[in-house]
Amino acid sequence: MFIFAIIGFVAIFWCALTGLVKLIPWLVLLVIITSVISFFDKYWLLILISVPLFALFYYLQEKEREIRRNKKVTNERNRKMNK
């Protein structure tokens, strides 16, 4: 996306040199839009990847705690039965 922004700046400079002044506001708008899209694209991808991973790790941690708790209860029962 930043490549598009650079191309946009080059196009603005070219328009300024050739006298196509009416295109400059549109090109500035396109540069702003592509910069905003690239910003959100980068951070939305980060959010879309990290949030499900955190949820998965939390779920796995809770399952591990449940397994340890059940194993502890089972061991205590076995000790009581063996006495």
TAKA-V767986 format. One record per backbone hydrogen bond with DSSP energy under -1.0 kcal/mol. CO is the residue of the C=O (numbers start at 1). NH is the residue of the N-H. If there is no record, write none. Layout:
CO|NH  CO|NH
This chain:
1|5  2|6  3|7  4|8  5|9  6|10  7|11  8|12  9|13  10|14  11|15  12|16  13|17  14|18  15|19  15|20  19|21  20|23  23|27  24|28  25|29  26|30  27|31  28|32  29|33  30|34  31|35  32|36  33|37  34|38  35|39  36|40  37|41  38|42  39|43  40|44  41|45  42|46  43|47  44|48  45|49  46|50  47|51  49|53  50|54  51|55  52|56  53|57  54|58  55|59  56|60  57|61  58|62  59|63  60|64  61|65  62|66  63|67  64|68  65|69  66|70  67|71  68|72  69|73  70|74  71|75  72|76  73|77  74|78  75|79  76|80  77|81  78|82
